[in-house]
Amino acid sequence: MPETPASVARRVRDYLDSRPVLGDAVRAGIANHTAVARRVADELGIRQIEAVIAACRRYPRGRAETHREAGIRRVLRKSRIESRSKVAAITVGLGTDVLQRLGDVVEELLDENLLCRVIQVSRGTVILVDEDSLPRVTRALRESQLVGVRKGLVEVAVTSPESIEETPGLLRHLTGILASRGINIVEALSCYTDTIFLVDQGDLSGAIASLTLALE
């Protein structure tokens, strides 16, 4: 039994809402509605292609969306980009004594004004350090605690004014820009005024070029 236009419109809206890059392109009027509709219809199994095209054309762009985008642009115009090369990501497993073992070396690295970010996740802890500091961290851990080490990474940080804390959607906006250019984000952090991305060394120039355009 064919779906009603209202049902098709709701499914199309939910599909585009869950794919921000595609949804933003449709809102901005830079996406071909017919091409998008064919993709949506194929993935959702909807046969009424004309109803899908109509739903794409009516995809909402309300005042709230326009206000949000304007807020993001205001923050980005006042932001700057910094990068740091030769970064390593150390992943350690769960354990009651992991943080105890890391305590002294973390304090030493911070005292020496060296990179050291400790991020607790659901299945362990990730430590970001300069590659030169890597041996100091791994020596503090038991071999059984070490899950993996990834070197050859670059940290790209977008530093913004404090108003970023009251600006929804900025992290999504920046990750969407990087993803649309095929740049894999190894880690992403949003803390206070900094939005930090960890990418492979080979993606450094592309990431900086893409984010620089976003700040203009």
N, C-alpha and C positions, 0 to 999 in steps of 0.2 A: 504494500500500500504506500503510495507517494507521501512524503512528508509535507506538512503545511509550510507555507512561507515563513511563518513565525518560528517554527521549529528549526528550519534551515538557517535562518538569520541568527538564532541563538547559538547553534553549533558552530557557525562560521565565526561569530564574535568570540566564543570561548577559544577556538583554535588560534585566532590572531592574537588574543590576549596572552596566550601561553607561549607565543613566539614574538618577543618584543621587537626584534630587528625587522621582521616582516611586517608586523603591525604598524611600526613607525613609518615604514616606507609607504604603506597604503594610506595612512593618515596624511602624510606629506604630499600625496598625489604624484609620487615619482615611480610608483609600481604600476605595471600593466595589469589592470583589473582582470582581464580575461585570462592571462597567464597565471595569475595568483589563484583565480577561481578554479582553473583546471587542476592545479596542484591540490587545493583544498578538497575539491570534490573527489579526486582520486584517493587521497589519504583517508577521508572520512566515509567513502563509499556512498556519496550522494549522487543520484542520477540527474537531478533537476539543475543542470548547469546554469541556466538563466537565473534561477533563484539564488544561486551561489554568487554569480556576478553582481546581482542587485544588492546582496548583503555586503559584498566587498565595497561597493560604491557608497553604501550607507554606513560603513564602519565609523563609529563615533569619533569626533574630535571636539570635545566640549571645552568650556571655559577653564575648567580645572586642569585639563591637559595642557592647554596653552599657557596657563599661569605657571605650571610646573616646569615646562620647557624654558620659559623666560627666566625663572629662578636659577635653573642649571646654567644657563648662558651667563648670567650675572656673576655667579661664583667662578666659573671657569675663566672668565676674562681677568679675574684677579688672582688666578692661580699660576704656579710655576712648576716646571718639571726638573727633577734631579735624577741622576742615575748613578749606580754603583756596580762595577763589574767584579768578576771573580767571587761570586757568592756561592756558598754551599748550603744545602738543606740536609739536616741530619734528622732522621726519624727514629724515635726510640719507642719501645713498647710500654705497656702499663706496668706499674710497679711502685710499691710504697717508698722505695729508697731512690728512685730515679732522680727526683728533684733535689733530694738531699745530696746526691753525688754531684749534681750539676751546680749546686749552690756556690761553691768557692770559685769555680772557673767562670761562671756567669758574673760574679761580683768583680773578678779581676778584669774581665774584658770590658765591662762597663766603666770601671775605674780608669782604664787606659783609653777610653773613648773609642772603642772598637765596636764594630757591628755585632749585636747580639740580640736576637728576638726569640723569645720563648713562647710558643703557642701551644696550649693544651687543646687536644681534640678528643673525640669520644673514644678513640682506640689507642691513644698514646700521647706523645709530645713531639712537636717539630721545633728544631732549633735552627735559626738562620744566622750564619756567621761568615766572615771573610774566609776564603780558602786557606789563608795562612794560619788562621786560628783553629782550623779543623782538627789537627792532632791534639791540641790541648783539650778539646771537648771529648774526643773519642777515648783519650787515655783515662778520663774520669769515669767512664762507663764500663760495665762488664760487657764482654762480647755478646752474651745472651740477651742483653738489653737493646742492642743495636739492631734496628730493623733494616735500615738502608741509608746510604749517603748518595746525594746527587750533587755533582759539581758542574762547573761551566754555566752557571746561571747569572742573570743580571737583574738587579733590582731597579725598577723604574717607579719613582714616587711623584705623585701629583700633590703638591702642597697648596692648600687653599685657605682662605680666611675662615674665621670661626663660624661664619654664617652657614658653612657646609652642614653643620649639625642640625640645622633647621631646613635643609633643602633635600626633600625626598627624591629618589630616582637617579642621583648622580653616579653611584657605583654601577648601577645597571646600564646607564648611558655609556660610561667609559668601557665597561666589559663588552658591550655590544659593538662598539667601534673596533676594538681589538679582534673580537671573534669574526666580524664581517671581513676582516683582512687576513683571516686564516692564521692568526697568531695564537698559539697555545699558551694559556695562563697556567703556570705551574702552581702558584699560590696567589691569593688575593687577600689583602687586608684593608680594612677601613677603620682607622683609629684617630679620633680627635680631628685634626686638620689634614691628616695625611691619608691618601688613597694609594696603596702600594701594590704593585704587581711584580711577580717574579716570573721571568720568561727565560727561554734559552738564549745563549749568547748570540746565535744566528738571527734571532728575532729583534735584537736591540734597535737597529736602525729603523726597521718598520714600525716598531712600537712607538718610538720617539716621534717619528714623522706623523703617525696617525694621531697621537695625543696632542702634538703641537697644533695641528689643524683644528682640533676640538677646542683649543684654548683661544683661537683667534676670533 
